Amino acid sequence: MNGSGNWKSSEELPCVWSLAGVLGMHPCDRGYDCDSCELFHALSGRCTPGEGSRVRAPILSQREREIEADVGRIVSAVMNGCRLDLNRWYGRDGIWLSSDGPGDLEVGLVGCVWRVLQPVREVVPPRSGLSFERGETCGWLVRSDRAIPIRVPVRGTVTEVNDEMVSNVRRSGKVDGPDSWLFRVDSSMDPSEVSRLFRGEDTLVWHLRKLRILKGYLREALDTAGAEVGVVMADGGNRESNLELILGADRFGALIEALFRD
């Protein structure tokens, strides 16, 4: 169940089932309010509220619709090119794990986490041969004014680092393939036996929780009367991709803490 993560327009939110490769390109018209979506409930095999009744999206005021439209466009830019792989394990600290065989794990950062953090000034990956315990800091992502630790939810020893990705990020501040692996680990731990790692359909629920956190901070910033929330559009009409400029430094810092704590 691998998804390509491609859709028609960066202004269009892809359905989470499209991100996961279960559907072809299918746009989301509810801003990831999946609780009100019949398709999400049908594909996940869940009962909808009021069996047999239509699940309705909330009624919004004009101002709320304008805010939701702006939030949707920003989230769409963050998600553009990202995908979900239901064969991977996803967990807190924005890490995913994929097994290439017994004891051989690929480790990467979730694509939307890269996008939230960019521009990244420096990636400090663990060196080959480094051994670490579960949850121990083994590397860093560095923005201009803050450093975000890289923590892996298993213990192991680093066997290889994706130097090409590291070089690209150092050169451009972003990743071309936001779901690419960052390093490989030899580990005796089975991810399926590690708590708070999600796989399969549980990944969609976990992913939506992250997106709802992001949308909540964006709504708050855009709805704060008279607040300086930064620019939404950069010169030339291109949408601003640095969320810190949209949210402001304090709110952006709180967003990072919330995303990595969840």
VOPAGU-2260 file (C-alpha; in pm, 1 decimal, decimal comma):
REM VOPAGU-2260
SITE   aa  ch    i         X         Y         Z
SITE  MET   A    0       0,0       0,0       0,0
SITE  ASN   A    1     250,3     262,0    -107,8
SITE  GLY   A    2     131,0     601,4    -228,5
SITE  SER   A    3     299,3     827,9    -473,6
SITE  GLY   A    4     162,6    1139,1    -305,2
SITE  ASN   A    5      97,9    1308,5    -640,4
SITE  TRP   A    6    -211,9    1518,5    -699,1
SITE  LYS   A    7    -331,6    1772,2    -946,2
SITE  SER   A    8    -249,0    2095,1    -764,7
SITE  SER   A    9     -60,5    2215,9    -459,3
SITE  GLU   A   10    -374,9    2420,4    -384,7
SITE  GLU   A   11    -574,7    2096,5    -353,2
SITE  LEU   A   12    -572,4    1885,8     -37,3
SITE  PRO   A   13    -538,9    1513,9    -119,2
SITE  CYS   A   14    -758,1    1266,9      65,9
SITE  VAL   A   15    -555,1    1077,9     327,5
SITE  TRP   A   16    -645,3     756,4     147,4
SITE  SER   A   17    -480,6     899,9    -165,3
SITE  LEU   A   18    -166,8     981,4      35,5
SITE  ALA   A   19    -158,4     617,5     142,0
SITE  GLY   A   20    -204,0     485,8    -212,3
SITE  VAL   A   21    -542,1     324,4    -143,9
SITE  LEU   A   22    -720,5     563,9    -381,1
SITE  GLY   A   23    -606,6     738,6    -692,3
SITE  MET   A   24    -600,6    1118,3    -687,2
SITE  HIS   A   25    -901,4    1216,7    -478,8
SITE  PRO   A   26    -926,4    1568,7    -335,9
SITE  CYS   A   27   -1039,0    1642,2      18,5
SITE  ASP   A   28   -1312,7    1906,1      33,2
SITE  ARG   A   29   -1343,4    1906,2     413,1
SITE  GLY   A   30   -1003,5    2034,3     522,1
SITE  TYR   A   31    -918,2    1695,2     679,7
SITE  ASP   A   32   -1227,4    1699,8     897,9
SITE  CYS   A   33   -1251,4    1324,9     842,2
SITE  ASP   A   34   -1505,7    1275,6    1120,5
SITE  SER   A   35   -1764,8    1435,5     891,0
SITE  CYS   A   36   -1660,7    1239,3     579,5
SITE  GLU   A   37   -1865,8     936,3     468,9
SITE  LEU   A   38   -1583,2     811,6     244,6
SITE  PHE   A   39   -1331,3     806,2     530,6
SITE  HIS   A   40   -1570,5     611,2     752,4
SITE  ALA   A   41   -1659,2     370,4     472,0
SITE  LEU   A   42   -1298,5     290,0     382,1
SITE  SER   A   43   -1191,9     256,6     744,5
SITE  GLY   A   44   -1484,9      27,8     819,2
SITE  ARG   A   45   -1619,0     251,1    1094,1
SITE  CYS   A   46   -1979,4     336,0    1172,0
SITE  THR   A   47   -2078,8     694,8    1112,3
SITE  PRO   A   48   -2268,4     894,0    1374,9
SITE  GLY   A   49   -2638,5     818,4    1343,7
SITE  GLU   A   50   -2634,6     498,5    1137,6
SITE  GLY   A   51   -2791,8     564,2     798,2
SITE  SER   A   52   -2780,9     940,9     833,4
SITE  ARG   A   53   -2562,1    1175,4     634,6
SITE  VAL   A   54   -2256,7    1305,3     816,8
SITE  ARG   A   55   -2252,2    1681,7     781,0
SITE  ALA   A   56   -1966,7    1928,3     792,1
SITE  PRO   A   57   -2007,7    2213,0    1042,9
SITE  ILE   A   58   -2175,5    2535,1     928,0
SITE  LEU   A   59   -1919,3    2817,5     919,9
SITE  SER   A   60   -1952,8    3192,5     916,3
SITE  GLN   A   61   -1809,6    3396,2     627,3
SITE  ARG   A   62   -1504,9    3486,4     837,1
SITE  GLU   A   63   -1453,1    3123,2     937,0
SITE  ARG   A   64   -1478,2    3013,9     573,5
SITE  GLU   A   65   -1212,4    3267,4     474,8
SITE  ILE   A   66    -981,4    3146,9     751,2
SITE  GLU   A   67   -1041,2    2782,2     658,8
SITE  ALA   A   68    -959,5    2860,7     295,0
SITE  ASP   A   69    -627,7    3020,8     395,7
SITE  VAL   A   70    -550,2    2735,1     635,2
SITE  GLY   A   71    -628,2    2482,2     362,0
SITE  ARG   A   72    -395,9    2653,8     114,5
SITE  ILE   A   73    -109,8    2662,1     365,6
SITE  VAL   A   74    -159,4    2299,3     469,0
SITE  SER   A   75    -176,8    2200,4     102,4
SITE  ALA   A   76     162,1    2363,9      41,6
SITE  VAL   A   77     305,5    2179,8     342,9
SITE  MET   A   78     168,0    1846,5     220,1
SITE  ASN   A   79     265,2    1887,5    -146,4
SITE  GLY   A   80     478,1    1590,7    -254,6
SITE  CYS   A   81     447,4    1405,8      77,1
SITE  ARG   A   82     301,0    1058,4     110,4
SITE  LEU   A   83     213,7     793,6     363,9
SITE  ASP   A   84     333,4     434,0     345,0
SITE  LEU   A   85     107,1     199,5     537,8
SITE  ASN   A   86     387,9     -59,1     552,1
SITE  ARG   A   87     603,1     175,0     761,1
SITE  TRP   A   88     584,2     243,4    1132,5
SITE  TYR   A   89     523,1     604,7    1236,0
SITE  GLY   A   90     568,8     757,2    1577,6
SITE  ARG   A   91     627,9    1061,7    1792,2
SITE  ASP   A   92     923,6    1290,3    1719,8
SITE  GLY   A   93     826,1    1279,6    1351,1
SITE  ILE   A   94    1014,1     954,6    1281,2
SITE  TRP   A   95     920,8     664,5    1055,2
SITE  LEU   A   96    1080,2     318,8    1043,5
SITE  SER   A   97    1084,5      66,8     760,6
SITE  SER   A   98    1223,1    -285,9     773,7
SITE  ASP   A   99    1443,9    -424,5     495,1
SITE  GLY   A  100    1490,1    -751,2     681,6
SITE  PRO   A  101    1554,4    -884,6    1032,6
SITE  GLY   A  102    1745,3    -620,7    1228,6
SITE  ASP   A  103    1781,7    -386,9     928,0
SITE  LEU   A  104    1578,4     -67,1     959,9
SITE  GLU   A  105    1557,6     248,5     752,6
SITE  VAL   A  106    1490,9     564,2     951,5
SITE  GLY   A  107    1343,7     883,8     812,5
SITE  LEU   A  108    1154,3    1196,0     908,8
SITE  VAL   A  109     788,5    1223,2     815,2
SITE  GLY   A  110     754,1    1440,5     504,7
SITE  CYS   A  111     517,1    1695,6     655,1
SITE  VAL   A  112     756,2    1737,0     950,5
SITE  TRP   A  113    1037,5    1832,1     710,6
SITE  ARG   A  114     801,6    2081,5     547,2
SITE  VAL   A  115     694,0    2233,8     877,7
SITE  LEU   A  116    1056,2    2281,0     984,1
SITE  GLN   A  117    1201,1    2416,6     660,9
SITE  PRO   A  118    1418,3    2602,7     598,1
SITE  VAL   A  119    1659,7    2372,6     782,4
SITE  ARG   A  120    2005,5    2526,8     804,8
SITE  GLU   A  121    2188,0    2210,4     908,6
SITE  VAL   A  122    2125,5    1837,0     943,1
SITE  VAL   A  123    2350,2    1662,8    1194,7
SITE  PRO   A  124    2287,2    1290,8    1141,4
SITE  PRO   A  125    2439,6    1021,4    1362,8
SITE  ARG   A  126    2771,8     890,1    1236,6
SITE  SER   A  127    2803,3     534,0    1110,2
SITE  GLY   A  128    2891,4     299,0    1393,4
SITE  LEU   A  129    2714,1     504,4    1660,4
SITE  SER   A  130    2508,3     296,0    1904,7
SITE  PHE   A  131    2215,1     452,4    2087,9
SITE  GLU   A  132    1935,3     352,3    2323,7
SITE  ARG   A  133    1565,6     379,4    2248,5
SITE  GLY   A  134    1454,6     743,8    2255,4
SITE  GLU   A  135    1809,9     876,6    2292,5
SITE  THR   A  136    1906,2    1184,9    2091,5
SITE  CYS   A  137    2131,0    1072,1    1806,0
SITE  GLY   A  138    2122,1    1374,5    1572,7
SITE  TRP   A  139    1987,0    1724,4    1520,2
SITE  LEU   A  140    1791,8    1939,4    1276,3
SITE  VAL   A  141    1902,2    2301,8    1305,7
SITE  ARG   A  142    1701,3    2605,7    1201,8
SITE  SER   A  143    1831,0    2959,1    1234,9
SITE  ASP   A  144    1735,5    2992,2    1600,0
SITE  ARG   A  145    1650,5    2647,0    1730,9
SITE  ALA   A  146    1774,2    2286,8    1725,0
SITE  ILE   A  147    1533,7    1992,6    1709,7
SITE  PRO   A  148    1663,3    1656,0    1835,0
SITE  ILE   A  149    1638,1    1339,3    1625,5
SITE  ARG   A  150    1525,7    1050,6    1845,9
SITE  VAL   A  151    1462,7     694,3    1729,3
SITE  PRO   A  152    1203,8     477,1    1908,4
SITE  VAL   A  153    1429,7     168,7    1901,9
SITE  ARG   A  154    1783,3     100,8    2018,1
SITE  GLY   A  155    2042,5      15,0    1756,2
SITE  THR   A  156    2364,8      93,4    1572,8
SITE  VAL   A  157    2388,0     320,2    1269,3
SITE  THR   A  158    2512,7     133,4     961,1
SITE  GLU   A  159    2472,7     396,9     686,7
SITE  VAL   A  160    2385,5     765,7     643,9
SITE  ASN   A  161    2212,6     912,8     339,4
SITE  ASP   A  162    2487,8    1164,8     263,3
SITE  GLU   A  163    2317,0    1283,4     -55,6
SITE  MET   A  164    2007,4    1391,1     136,1
SITE  VAL   A  165    2216,9    1560,5     404,1
SITE  SER   A  166    2413,2    1752,7     139,2
SITE  ASN   A  167    2096,6    1861,1     -40,9
SITE  VAL   A  168    1938,8    1991,2     278,5
SITE  ARG   A  169    2254,3    2179,3     375,9
SITE  ARG   A  170    2264,1    2338,8      33,1
SITE  SER   A  171    1897,9    2432,9      -8,3
SITE  GLY   A  172    1739,9    2423,3     338,4
SITE  LYS   A  173    1478,9    2168,9     222,4
SITE  VAL   A  174    1442,6    1816,1      86,5
SITE  ASP   A  175    1343,8    1720,0    -268,3
SITE  GLY   A  176    1207,2    1383,2    -152,0
SITE  PRO   A  177    1054,4    1461,1     188,6
SITE  ASP   A  178     986,5    1094,2     268,9
SITE  SER   A  179    1335,6     962,1     186,0
SITE  TRP   A  180    1537,6     771,1     444,3
SITE  LEU   A  181    1797,2     957,5     650,3
SITE  PHE   A  182    2002,2     670,2     795,5
SITE  ARG   A  183    1994,5     292,1     843,5
SITE  VAL   A  184    2011,0     107,4    1173,2
SITE  ASP   A  185    2096,3    -244,5    1284,8
SITE  SER   A  186    1851,0    -314,4    1566,5
SITE  SER   A  187    1746,7    -619,0    1765,5
SITE  MET   A  188    1409,5    -458,0    1843,0
SITE  ASP   A  189    1100,8    -544,5    1640,2
SITE  PRO   A  190     903,4    -223,1    1565,2
SITE  SER   A  191     577,8    -419,4    1581,2
SITE  GLU   A  192     644,9    -479,8    1950,7
SITE  VAL   A  193     730,5    -115,9    2032,8
SITE  SER   A  194     456,5      89,4    2197,3
SITE  ARG   A  195     326,9     409,7    2037,4
SITE  LEU   A  196     433,0     316,3    1686,0
SITE  PHE   A  197     153,8     319,2    1426,7
SITE  ARG   A  198     115,9     118,6    1108,1
SITE  GLY   A  199    -154,0      52,7     850,5
SITE  GLU   A  200    -483,1     234,9     900,5
SITE  ASP   A  201    -370,8     352,5    1244,2
SITE  THR   A  202    -117,3     567,6    1056,5
SITE  LEU   A  203    -400,2     771,4     904,3
SITE  VAL   A  204    -545,9     850,2    1246,3
SITE  TRP   A  205    -199,3     946,8    1376,2
SITE  HIS   A  206    -133,0    1160,6    1068,3
SITE  LEU   A  207    -465,4    1340,3    1096,0
SITE  ARG   A  208    -390,6    1421,9    1458,1
SITE  LYS   A  209     -69,3    1593,4    1347,9
SITE  LEU   A  210    -251,4    1788,0    1077,8
SITE  ARG   A  211    -522,1    1897,2    1319,9
SITE  ILE   A  212    -255,8    2034,1    1553,0
SITE  LEU   A  213    -103,1    2229,5    1263,4
SITE  LYS   A  214    -442,1    2360,2    1149,0
SITE  GLY   A  215    -530,1    2467,6    1501,6
SITE  TYR   A  216    -220,0    2684,0    1529,0
SITE  LEU   A  217    -279,9    2831,9    1184,5
SITE  ARG   A  218    -642,5    2915,6    1266,9
SITE  GLU   A  219    -537,7    3080,7    1590,1
SITE  ALA   A  220    -274,7    3290,5    1412,6
SITE  LEU   A  221    -500,8    3396,4    1126,6
SITE  ASP   A  222    -794,2    3469,1    1355,3
SITE  THR   A  223    -606,8    3682,6    1609,0
SITE  ALA   A  224    -731,7    4034,5    1553,6
SITE  GLY   A  225    -449,7    4282,9    1510,2
SITE  ALA   A  226    -181,4    4017,8    1564,9
SITE  GLU   A  227     133,7    4018,9    1356,2
SITE  VAL   A  228     122,8    3671,6    1203,8
SITE  GLY   A  229     364,8    3727,9     920,2
SITE  VAL   A  230     308,9    3716,1     546,9
SITE  VAL   A  231     105,3    3451,0     373,3
SITE  MET   A  232     213,4    3541,6      23,0
SITE  ALA   A  233     572,0    3612,8     -73,2
SITE  ASP   A  234     681,9    3847,4    -352,8
SITE  GLY   A  235     580,5    3731,1    -697,7
SITE  GLY   A  236     267,7    3552,1    -578,0
SITE  ASN   A  237     438,6    3239,7    -444,8
SITE  ARG   A  238     296,6    3119,0    -115,2
SITE  GLU   A  239     522,1    3171,0     185,2
SITE  SER   A  240     661,5    2831,2     291,6
SITE  ASN   A  241     831,9    2938,4     615,1
SITE  LEU   A  242     567,2    2871,8     878,6
SITE  GLU   A  243     756,9    3074,0    1136,0
SITE  LEU   A  244     688,7    3386,3     928,6
SITE  ILE   A  245     319,3    3300,9     916,8
SITE  LEU   A  246     277,1    3202,4    1281,0
SITE  GLY   A  247     535,1    3422,0    1451,4
SITE  ALA   A  248     831,5    3290,4    1651,8
SITE  ASP   A  249     649,4    3213,1    1977,7
SITE  ARG   A  250     355,4    3035,9    1819,2
SITE  PHE   A  251     586,1    2844,7    1583,0
SITE  GLY   A  252     793,7    2723,1    1878,4
SITE  ALA   A  253     476,7    2603,7    2051,8
SITE  LEU   A  254     369,5    2423,9    1733,6
SITE  ILE   A  255     700,8    2235,1    1714,4
SITE  GLU   A  256     672,1    2129,2    2078,4
SITE  ALA   A  257     314,3    2011,5    2022,4
SITE  LEU   A  258     396,6    1815,5    1704,9
SITE  PHE   A  259     694,1    1637,2    1858,1
SITE  ARG   A  260     517,0    1571,2    2187,7
SITE  ASP   A  261     208,8    1414,2    2030,3
